[in-house]
């Protein structure tokens, strides 16, 4: 399971580097991508490093749905405090960017 998660995140990094028309295609994939990233971020059997990377990727999406996902992660009492704080940090960044400040 860990190897699959790592491979999936590496693939996402590769896809995130692709510009142009393919970026629009990825916009349609975001809800599914968010679900996968949230599943990784909350899977306590995975390493903290992998969960943290998933939280960062959710934050980098920057959409309203990503904001809601980050707030849900921050409210998840099963996650360690550092992961919850990181979720709040990225949620705050999305709010600041969206508000234009």
KOLGU-4560 file (N, C-alpha, C; in nm, 3 decimals, padded with zeros to 5 digits):
<recs>
<n_xx: 00.083 n_yy: -00.120 n_zz: 00.000 ca_xx: 00.000 ca_yy: 00.000 ca_zz: 00.000 c_xx: 00.087 c_yy: 00.125 c_zz: 00.000 mol: A seq: 1 type: UNK>
<n_xx: 00.193 n_yy: 00.126 n_zz: 00.078 ca_xx: 00.281 ca_yy: 00.243 ca_zz: 00.084 c_xx: 00.345 c_yy: 00.268 c_zz: -00.052 mol: A seq: 2 type: UNK>
<n_xx: 00.392 n_yy: 00.162 n_zz: -00.116 ca_xx: 00.456 ca_yy: 00.175 ca_zz: -00.247 c_xx: 00.358 c_yy: 00.233 c_zz: -00.349 mol: A seq: 3 type: UNK>
<n_xx: 00.234 n_yy: 00.189 n_zz: -00.345 ca_xx: 00.133 ca_yy: 00.241 ca_zz: -00.437 c_xx: 00.110 c_yy: 00.389 c_zz: -00.411 mol: A seq: 4 type: UNK>
<n_xx: 00.104 n_yy: 00.429 n_zz: -00.285 ca_xx: 00.083 ca_yy: 00.569 ca_zz: -00.251 c_xx: 00.198 c_yy: 00.655 c_zz: -00.298 mol: A seq: 5 type: UNK>
<n_xx: 00.320 n_yy: 00.608 n_zz: -00.281 ca_xx: 00.438 ca_yy: 00.683 ca_zz: -00.325 c_xx: 00.438 c_yy: 00.696 c_zz: -00.477 mol: A seq: 6 type: UNK>
<n_xx: 00.409 n_yy: 00.587 n_zz: -00.547 ca_xx: 00.404 ca_yy: 00.591 ca_zz: -00.693 c_xx: 00.296 c_yy: 00.688 c_zz: -00.739 mol: A seq: 7 type: UNK>
<n_xx: 00.182 n_yy: 00.688 n_zz: -00.673 ca_xx: 00.073 ca_yy: 00.776 ca_zz: -00.710 c_xx: 00.113 c_yy: 00.922 c_zz: -00.692 mol: A seq: 8 type: UNK>
<n_xx: 00.178 n_yy: 00.956 n_zz: -00.581 ca_xx: 00.221 ca_yy: 01.093 ca_zz: -00.557 c_xx: 00.328 c_yy: 01.134 c_zz: -00.658 mol: A seq: 9 type: UNK>
<n_xx: 00.420 n_yy: 01.045 n_zz: -00.691 ca_xx: 00.520 ca_yy: 01.077 ca_zz: -00.792 c_xx: 00.454 c_yy: 01.105 c_zz: -00.926 mol: A seq: 10 type: UNK>
<n_xx: 00.353 n_yy: 01.027 n_zz: -00.960 ca_xx: 00.280 ca_yy: 01.049 ca_zz: -01.084 c_xx: 00.210 c_yy: 01.185 c_zz: -01.081 mol: A seq: 11 type: UNK>
<n_xx: 00.154 n_yy: 01.221 n_zz: -00.967 ca_xx: 00.087 ca_yy: 01.350 ca_zz: -00.956 c_xx: 00.185 c_yy: 01.466 c_zz: -00.974 mol: A seq: 12 type: UNK>
<n_xx: 00.306 n_yy: 01.453 n_zz: -00.920 ca_xx: 00.407 ca_yy: 01.555 ca_zz: -00.941 c_xx: 00.438 c_yy: 01.570 c_zz: -01.088 mol: A seq: 13 type: UNK>
<n_xx: 00.451 n_yy: 01.458 n_zz: -01.157 ca_xx: 00.478 ca_yy: 01.462 ca_zz: -01.300 c_xx: 00.364 c_yy: 01.531 c_zz: -01.374 mol: A seq: 14 type: UNK>
<n_xx: 00.242 n_yy: 01.494 n_zz: -01.341 ca_xx: 00.127 ca_yy: 01.552 ca_zz: -01.409 c_xx: 00.112 c_yy: 01.700 c_zz: -01.376 mol: A seq: 15 type: UNK>
<n_xx: 00.150 n_yy: 01.741 n_zz: -01.256 ca_xx: 00.140 ca_yy: 01.881 ca_zz: -01.218 c_xx: 00.235 c_yy: 01.968 c_zz: -01.299 mol: A seq: 16 type: UNK>
<n_xx: 00.342 n_yy: 01.910 n_zz: -01.352 ca_xx: 00.439 ca_yy: 01.985 ca_zz: -01.431 c_xx: 00.395 c_yy: 02.003 c_zz: -01.576 mol: A seq: 17 type: UNK>
<n_xx: 00.293 n_yy: 01.933 n_zz: -01.619 ca_xx: 00.248 ca_yy: 01.943 ca_zz: -01.757 c_xx: 00.165 c_yy: 02.071 c_zz: -01.772 mol: A seq: 18 type: UNK>
<n_xx: 00.198 n_yy: 02.150 n_zz: -01.876 ca_xx: 00.127 ca_yy: 02.276 ca_zz: -01.898 c_xx: 00.033 c_yy: 02.265 c_zz: -02.016 mol: A seq: 19 type: UNK>
<n_xx: -00.038 n_yy: 02.373 n_zz: -02.045 ca_xx: -00.122 ca_yy: 02.381 ca_zz: -02.163 c_xx: -00.258 c_yy: 02.319 c_zz: -02.146 mol: A seq: 20 type: UNK>
<n_xx: -00.307 n_yy: 02.257 n_zz: -02.252 ca_xx: -00.442 ca_yy: 02.203 ca_zz: -02.255 c_xx: -00.464 c_yy: 02.092 c_zz: -02.153 mol: A seq: 21 type: UNK>
<n_xx: -00.361 n_yy: 02.018 n_zz: -02.122 ca_xx: -00.376 ca_yy: 01.907 ca_zz: -02.028 c_xx: -00.412 c_yy: 01.958 c_zz: -01.889 mol: A seq: 22 type: UNK>
<n_xx: -00.378 n_yy: 02.083 n_zz: -01.858 ca_xx: -00.411 ca_yy: 02.140 ca_zz: -01.728 c_xx: -00.564 c_yy: 02.148 c_zz: -01.712 mol: A seq: 23 type: UNK>
<n_xx: -00.634 n_yy: 02.182 n_zz: -01.820 ca_xx: -00.780 ca_yy: 02.187 ca_zz: -01.814 c_xx: -00.838 c_yy: 02.049 c_zz: -01.789 mol: A seq: 24 type: UNK>
<n_xx: -00.777 n_yy: 01.947 n_zz: -01.849 ca_xx: -00.824 ca_yy: 01.810 ca_zz: -01.827 c_xx: -00.810 c_yy: 01.772 c_zz: -01.680 mol: A seq: 25 type: UNK>
<n_xx: -00.702 n_yy: 01.817 n_zz: -01.617 ca_xx: -00.679 ca_yy: 01.784 ca_zz: -01.477 c_xx: -00.779 c_yy: 01.853 c_zz: -01.386 mol: A seq: 26 type: UNK>
<n_xx: -00.831 n_yy: 01.969 n_zz: -01.429 ca_xx: -00.930 ca_yy: 02.038 ca_zz: -01.347 c_xx: -01.053 c_yy: 01.948 c_zz: -01.328 mol: A seq: 27 type: UNK>
<n_xx: -01.089 n_yy: 01.875 n_zz: -01.429 ca_xx: -01.203 ca_yy: 01.785 ca_zz: -01.419 c_xx: -01.174 c_yy: 01.668 c_zz: -01.327 mol: A seq: 28 type: UNK>
<n_xx: -01.048 n_yy: 01.634 n_zz: -01.310 ca_xx: -01.010 ca_yy: 01.520 ca_zz: -01.227 c_xx: -00.995 c_yy: 01.556 c_zz: -01.079 mol: A seq: 29 type: UNK>
<n_xx: -01.001 n_yy: 01.685 n_zz: -01.044 ca_xx: -00.970 ca_yy: 01.727 ca_zz: -00.908 c_xx: -01.056 c_yy: 01.662 c_zz: -00.799 mol: A seq: 30 type: UNK>
<n_xx: -01.188 n_yy: 01.651 n_zz: -00.815 ca_xx: -01.264 ca_yy: 01.587 ca_zz: -00.707 c_xx: -01.214 c_yy: 01.445 c_zz: -00.677 mol: A seq: 31 type: UNK>
<n_xx: -01.184 n_yy: 01.368 n_zz: -00.780 ca_xx: -01.133 ca_yy: 01.233 ca_zz: -00.760 c_xx: -00.994 c_yy: 01.238 c_zz: -00.698 mol: A seq: 32 type: UNK>
<n_xx: -00.911 n_yy: 01.330 n_zz: -00.745 ca_xx: -00.777 ca_yy: 01.347 ca_zz: -00.692 c_xx: -00.782 c_yy: 01.385 c_zz: -00.544 mol: A seq: 33 type: UNK>
<n_xx: -00.873 n_yy: 01.475 n_zz: -00.510 ca_xx: -00.888 ca_yy: 01.515 ca_zz: -00.370 c_xx: -00.925 c_yy: 01.396 c_zz: -00.282 mol: A seq: 34 type: UNK>
<n_xx: -01.017 n_yy: 01.315 n_zz: -00.330 ca_xx: -01.057 ca_yy: 01.197 ca_zz: -00.253 c_xx: -00.939 c_yy: 01.105 c_zz: -00.227 mol: A seq: 35 type: UNK>
<n_xx: -00.858 n_yy: 01.084 n_zz: -00.330 ca_xx: -00.741 ca_yy: 00.997 ca_zz: -00.315 c_xx: -00.640 c_yy: 01.057 c_zz: -00.218 mol: A seq: 36 type: UNK>
<n_xx: -00.615 n_yy: 01.187 n_zz: -00.232 ca_xx: -00.519 ca_yy: 01.252 ca_zz: -00.143 c_xx: -00.567 c_yy: 01.251 c_zz: 00.001 mol: A seq: 37 type: UNK>
<n_xx: -00.695 n_yy: 01.277 n_zz: 00.023 ca_xx: -00.750 ca_yy: 01.274 ca_zz: 00.158 c_xx: -00.741 c_yy: 01.133 c_zz: 00.215 mol: A seq: 38 type: UNK>
<n_xx: -00.767 n_yy: 01.033 n_zz: 00.133 ca_xx: -00.754 ca_yy: 00.894 ca_zz: 00.179 c_xx: -00.611 c_yy: 00.864 c_zz: 00.223 mol: A seq: 39 type: UNK>
<n_xx: -00.514 n_yy: 00.913 n_zz: 00.147 ca_xx: -00.374 ca_yy: 00.894 ca_zz: 00.185 c_xx: -00.343 c_yy: 00.970 c_zz: 00.314 mol: A seq: 40 type: UNK>
<n_xx: -00.390 n_yy: 01.094 n_zz: 00.322 ca_xx: -00.361 ca_yy: 01.179 ca_zz: 00.438 c_xx: -00.420 c_yy: 01.124 c_zz: 00.568 mol: A seq: 41 type: UNK>
<n_xx: -00.526 n_yy: 01.047 n_zz: 00.558 ca_xx: -00.590 ca_yy: 00.994 ca_zz: 00.679 c_xx: -00.557 c_yy: 00.848 c_zz: 00.706 mol: A seq: 42 type: UNK>
<n_xx: -00.481 n_yy: 00.785 n_zz: 00.620 ca_xx: -00.445 ca_yy: 00.644 ca_zz: 00.638 c_xx: -00.329 c_yy: 00.634 c_zz: 00.737 mol: A seq: 43 type: UNK>
<n_xx: -00.360 n_yy: 00.601 n_zz: 00.861 ca_xx: -00.260 ca_yy: 00.597 ca_zz: 00.967 c_xx: -00.161 c_yy: 00.482 c_zz: 00.953 mol: A seq: 44 type: UNK>
<n_xx: -00.187 n_yy: 00.391 n_zz: 00.861 ca_xx: -00.092 ca_yy: 00.283 ca_zz: 00.835 c_xx: 00.023 c_yy: 00.330 c_zz: 00.746 mol: A seq: 45 type: UNK>
<n_xx: 00.004 n_yy: 00.443 n_zz: 00.679 ca_xx: 00.110 ca_yy: 00.500 ca_zz: 00.596 c_xx: 00.203 c_yy: 00.585 c_zz: 00.682 mol: A seq: 46 type: UNK>
<n_xx: 00.320 n_yy: 00.614 n_zz: 00.629 ca_xx: 00.416 ca_yy: 00.695 ca_zz: 00.704 c_xx: 00.367 c_yy: 00.838 c_zz: 00.718 mol: A seq: 47 type: UNK>
<n_xx: 00.413 n_yy: 00.904 n_zz: 00.823 ca_xx: 00.378 ca_yy: 01.044 ca_zz: 00.845 c_xx: 00.428 c_yy: 01.130 c_zz: 00.729 mol: A seq: 48 type: UNK>
<n_xx: 00.542 n_yy: 01.094 n_zz: 00.672 ca_xx: 00.598 ca_yy: 01.169 ca_zz: 00.560 c_xx: 00.503 c_yy: 01.163 c_zz: 00.439 mol: A seq: 49 type: UNK>
<n_xx: 00.449 n_yy: 01.048 n_zz: 00.411 ca_xx: 00.358 ca_yy: 01.031 ca_zz: 00.299 c_xx: 00.227 c_yy: 01.105 c_zz: 00.325 mol: A seq: 50 type: UNK>
<n_xx: 00.176 n_yy: 01.097 n_zz: 00.447 ca_xx: 00.053 ca_yy: 01.170 ca_zz: 00.482 c_xx: 00.074 c_yy: 01.320 c_zz: 00.469 mol: A seq: 51 type: UNK>
<n_xx: 00.190 n_yy: 01.368 n_zz: 00.514 ca_xx: 00.222 ca_yy: 01.510 ca_zz: 00.505 c_xx: 00.230 c_yy: 01.554 c_zz: 00.360 mol: A seq: 52 type: UNK>
<n_xx: 00.292 n_yy: 01.474 n_zz: 00.275 ca_xx: 00.301 ca_yy: 01.507 ca_zz: 00.133 c_xx: 00.162 c_yy: 01.516 c_zz: 00.071 mol: A seq: 53 type: UNK>
<n_xx: 00.072 n_yy: 01.427 n_zz: 00.110 ca_xx: -00.065 ca_yy: 01.430 ca_zz: 00.059 c_xx: -00.135 c_yy: 01.560 c_zz: 00.102 mol: A seq: 54 type: UNK>
<n_xx: -00.114 n_yy: 01.603 n_zz: 00.225 ca_xx: -00.173 ca_yy: 01.728 ca_zz: 00.274 c_xx: -00.119 c_yy: 01.846 c_zz: 00.192 mol: A seq: 55 type: UNK>
<n_xx: 00.012 n_yy: 01.846 n_zz: 00.166 ca_xx: 00.072 ca_yy: 01.953 ca_zz: 00.086 c_xx: 00.011 c_yy: 01.957 c_zz: -00.054 mol: A seq: 56 type: UNK>
<n_xx: -00.010 n_yy: 01.841 n_zz: -00.114 ca_xx: -00.068 ca_yy: 01.836 ca_zz: -00.248 c_xx: -00.211 c_yy: 01.887 c_zz: -00.249 mol: A seq: 57 type: UNK>
<n_xx: -00.287 n_yy: 01.857 n_zz: -00.145 ca_xx: -00.423 ca_yy: 01.911 ca_zz: -00.134 c_xx: -00.415 c_yy: 02.063 c_zz: -00.127 mol: A seq: 58 type: UNK>
<n_xx: -00.323 n_yy: 02.114 n_zz: -00.046 ca_xx: -00.307 ca_yy: 02.258 ca_zz: -00.034 c_xx: -00.267 c_yy: 02.323 c_zz: -00.165 mol: A seq: 59 type: UNK>
<n_xx: -00.187 n_yy: 02.255 n_zz: -00.245 ca_xx: -00.142 ca_yy: 02.310 ca_zz: -00.373 c_xx: -00.254 c_yy: 02.315 c_zz: -00.476 mol: A seq: 60 type: UNK>
<n_xx: -00.358 n_yy: 02.237 n_zz: -00.459 ca_xx: -00.470 ca_yy: 02.241 ca_zz: -00.552 c_xx: -00.538 c_yy: 02.377 c_zz: -00.543 mol: A seq: 61 type: UNK>
<n_xx: -00.560 n_yy: 02.425 n_zz: -00.422 ca_xx: -00.605 ca_yy: 02.561 ca_zz: -00.401 c_xx: -00.750 c_yy: 02.593 c_zz: -00.433 mol: A seq: 62 type: UNK>
<n_xx: -00.833 n_yy: 02.495 n_zz: -00.454 ca_xx: -00.973 ca_yy: 02.520 ca_zz: -00.486 c_xx: -01.057 c_yy: 02.525 c_zz: -00.358 mol: A seq: 63 type: UNK>
<n_xx: -01.183 n_yy: 02.563 n_zz: -00.376 ca_xx: -01.277 ca_yy: 02.565 ca_zz: -00.263 c_xx: -01.291 c_yy: 02.423 c_zz: -00.205 mol: A seq: 64 type: UNK>
<n_xx: -01.300 n_yy: 02.324 n_zz: -00.293 ca_xx: -01.310 ca_yy: 02.186 ca_zz: -00.246 c_xx: -01.185 c_yy: 02.144 c_zz: -00.169 mol: A seq: 65 type: UNK>
<n_xx: -01.069 n_yy: 02.190 n_zz: -00.213 ca_xx: -00.945 ca_yy: 02.160 ca_zz: -00.142 c_xx: -00.948 c_yy: 02.226 c_zz: -00.004 mol: A seq: 66 type: UNK>
<n_xx: -00.998 n_yy: 02.348 n_zz: 00.003 ca_xx: -01.010 ca_yy: 02.417 ca_zz: 00.131 c_xx: -01.097 c_yy: 02.337 c_zz: 00.227 mol: A seq: 67 type: UNK>
<n_xx: -01.211 n_yy: 02.291 n_zz: 00.179 ca_xx: -01.300 ca_yy: 02.211 ca_zz: 00.264 c_xx: -01.233 c_yy: 02.082 c_zz: 00.308 mol: A seq: 68 type: UNK>
<n_xx: -01.159 n_yy: 02.019 n_zz: 00.217 ca_xx: -01.088 ca_yy: 01.895 ca_zz: 00.252 c_xx: -00.983 c_yy: 01.922 c_zz: 00.359 mol: A seq: 69 type: UNK>
<n_xx: -00.912 n_yy: 02.034 n_zz: 00.347 ca_xx: -00.810 ca_yy: 02.068 ca_zz: 00.447 c_xx: -00.873 c_yy: 02.096 c_zz: 00.583 mol: A seq: 70 type: UNK>
<n_xx: -00.987 n_yy: 02.162 n_zz: 00.584 ca_xx: -01.056 ca_yy: 02.189 ca_zz: 00.711 c_xx: -01.103 c_yy: 02.058 c_zz: 00.775 mol: A seq: 71 type: UNK>
<n_xx: -01.149 n_yy: 01.966 n_zz: 00.693 ca_xx: -01.187 ca_yy: 01.834 ca_zz: 00.744 c_xx: -01.067 c_yy: 01.761 c_zz: 00.804 mol: A seq: 72 type: UNK>
<n_xx: -00.952 n_yy: 01.771 n_zz: 00.735 ca_xx: -00.830 ca_yy: 01.708 ca_zz: 00.788 c_xx: -00.789 c_yy: 01.773 c_zz: 00.920 mol: A seq: 73 type: UNK>
<n_xx: -00.800 n_yy: 01.903 n_zz: 00.928 ca_xx: -00.763 ca_yy: 01.974 ca_zz: 01.051 c_xx: -00.854 c_yy: 01.934 c_zz: 01.167 mol: A seq: 74 type: UNK>
<n_xx: -00.977 n_yy: 01.900 n_zz: 01.137 ca_xx: -01.072 ca_yy: 01.861 ca_zz: 01.241 c_xx: -01.061 c_yy: 01.713 c_zz: 01.279 mol: A seq: 75 type: UNK>
<n_xx: -00.983 n_yy: 01.637 n_zz: 01.204 ca_xx: -00.970 ca_yy: 01.494 ca_zz: 01.227 c_xx: -00.879 c_yy: 01.469 c_zz: 01.348 mol: A seq: 76 type: UNK>
<n_xx: -00.938 n_yy: 01.428 n_zz: 01.457 ca_xx: -00.864 ca_yy: 01.409 ca_zz: 01.582 c_xx: -00.772 c_yy: 01.288 c_zz: 01.580 mol: A seq: 77 type: UNK>
<n_xx: -00.786 n_yy: 01.202 n_zz: 01.480 ca_xx: -00.696 ca_yy: 01.086 ca_zz: 01.471 c_xx: -00.558 c_yy: 01.124 c_zz: 01.418 mol: A seq: 78 type: UNK>
<n_xx: -00.550 n_yy: 01.234 n_zz: 01.343 ca_xx: -00.422 ca_yy: 01.278 ca_zz: 01.289 c_xx: -00.336 c_yy: 01.339 c_zz: 01.400 mol: A seq: 79 type: UNK>
<n_xx: -00.205 n_yy: 01.334 n_zz: 01.380 ca_xx: -00.116 ca_yy: 01.393 ca_zz: 01.480 c_xx: -00.127 c_yy: 01.545 c_zz: 01.471 mol: A seq: 80 type: UNK>
<n_xx: -00.099 n_yy: 01.615 n_zz: 01.580 ca_xx: -00.116 ca_yy: 01.762 ca_zz: 01.583 c_xx: -00.041 c_yy: 01.835 c_zz: 01.471 mol: A seq: 81 type: UNK>
<n_xx: 00.077 n_yy: 01.787 n_zz: 01.434 ca_xx: 00.153 ca_yy: 01.852 ca_zz: 01.329 c_xx: 00.081 c_yy: 01.845 c_zz: 01.194 mol: A seq: 82 type: UNK>
<n_xx: 00.017 n_yy: 01.732 n_zz: 01.167 ca_xx: -00.058 ca_yy: 01.717 ca_zz: 01.042 c_xx: -00.182 c_yy: 01.805 c_zz: 01.042 mol: A seq: 83 type: UNK>
<n_xx: -00.247 n_yy: 01.815 n_zz: 01.156 ca_xx: -00.364 ca_yy: 01.902 ca_zz: 01.167 c_xx: -00.323 c_yy: 02.048 c_zz: 01.150 mol: A seq: 84 type: UNK>
<n_xx: -00.211 n_yy: 02.086 n_zz: 01.210 ca_xx: -00.162 ca_yy: 02.223 ca_zz: 01.197 c_xx: -00.124 c_yy: 02.254 c_zz: 01.052 mol: A seq: 85 type: UNK>
<n_xx: -00.062 n_yy: 02.157 n_zz: 00.985 ca_xx: -00.025 ca_yy: 02.176 ca_zz: 00.846 c_xx: -00.149 c_yy: 02.194 c_zz: 00.759 mol: A seq: 86 type: UNK>
<n_xx: -00.252 n_yy: 02.118 n_zz: 00.788 ca_xx: -00.379 ca_yy: 02.133 ca_zz: 00.714 c_xx: -00.435 c_yy: 02.273 c_zz: 00.732 mol: A seq: 87 type: UNK>
<n_xx: -00.432 n_yy: 02.324 n_zz: 00.853 ca_xx: -00.479 ca_yy: 02.460 ca_zz: 00.879 c_xx: -00.394 c_yy: 02.564 c_zz: 00.808 mol: A seq: 88 type: UNK>
<n_xx: -00.264 n_yy: 02.541 n_zz: 00.805 ca_xx: -00.173 ca_yy: 02.634 ca_zz: 00.737 c_xx: -00.209 c_yy: 02.647 c_zz: 00.590 mol: A seq: 89 type: UNK>
<n_xx: -00.229 n_yy: 02.533 n_zz: 00.524 ca_xx: -00.264 ca_yy: 02.536 ca_zz: 00.382 c_xx: -00.404 c_yy: 02.592 c_zz: 00.360 mol: A seq: 90 type: UNK>
<n_xx: -00.496 n_yy: 02.564 n_zz: 00.450 ca_xx: -00.631 ca_yy: 02.621 ca_zz: 00.440 c_xx: -00.623 c_yy: 02.773 c_zz: 00.450 mol: A seq: 91 type: UNK>
<n_xx: -00.545 n_yy: 02.821 n_zz: 00.543 ca_xx: -00.526 ca_yy: 02.966 ca_zz: 00.561 c_xx: -00.468 c_yy: 03.028 c_zz: 00.435 mol: A seq: 92 type: UNK>
<n_xx: -00.371 n_yy: 02.962 n_zz: 00.374 ca_xx: -00.309 ca_yy: 03.014 ca_zz: 00.252 c_xx: -00.411 c_yy: 03.023 c_zz: 00.138 mol: A seq: 93 type: UNK>
<n_xx: -00.497 n_yy: 02.924 n_zz: 00.127 ca_xx: -00.601 ca_yy: 02.929 ca_zz: 00.022 c_xx: -00.695 c_yy: 03.047 c_zz: 00.047 mol: A seq: 94 type: UNK>
<n_xx: -00.732 n_yy: 03.067 n_zz: 00.172 ca_xx: -00.822 ca_yy: 03.178 ca_zz: 00.204 c_xx: -00.757 c_yy: 03.311 c_zz: 00.171 mol: A seq: 95 type: UNK>
<n_xx: -00.631 n_yy: 03.327 n_zz: 00.205 ca_xx: -00.559 ca_yy: 03.452 ca_zz: 00.178 c_xx: -00.548 c_yy: 03.476 c_zz: 00.027 mol: A seq: 96 type: UNK>
<n_xx: -00.515 n_yy: 03.372 n_zz: -00.047 ca_xx: -00.503 ca_yy: 03.385 ca_zz: -00.192 c_xx: -00.638 c_yy: 03.420 c_zz: -00.255 mol: A seq: 97 type: UNK>
<n_xx: -00.744 n_yy: 03.352 n_zz: -00.212 ca_xx: -00.875 ca_yy: 03.375 ca_zz: -00.269 c_xx: -00.928 c_yy: 03.514 c_zz: -00.234 mol: A seq: 98 type: UNK>
<n_xx: -00.889 n_yy: 03.566 n_zz: -00.117 ca_xx: -00.938 ca_yy: 03.698 ca_zz: -00.077 c_xx: -00.854 c_yy: 03.811 c_zz: -00.136 mol: A seq: 99 type: UNK>
<n_xx: -00.742 n_yy: 03.776 n_zz: -00.198 ca_xx: -00.658 ca_yy: 03.874 ca_zz: -00.265 c_xx: -00.568 c_yy: 03.954 c_zz: -00.174 mol: A seq: 100 type: UNK>
<n_xx: -00.540 n_yy: 03.904 n_zz: -00.055 ca_xx: -00.453 ca_yy: 03.977 ca_zz: 00.038 c_xx: -00.316 c_yy: 03.918 c_zz: 00.043 mol: A seq: 101 type: UNK>
</recs>
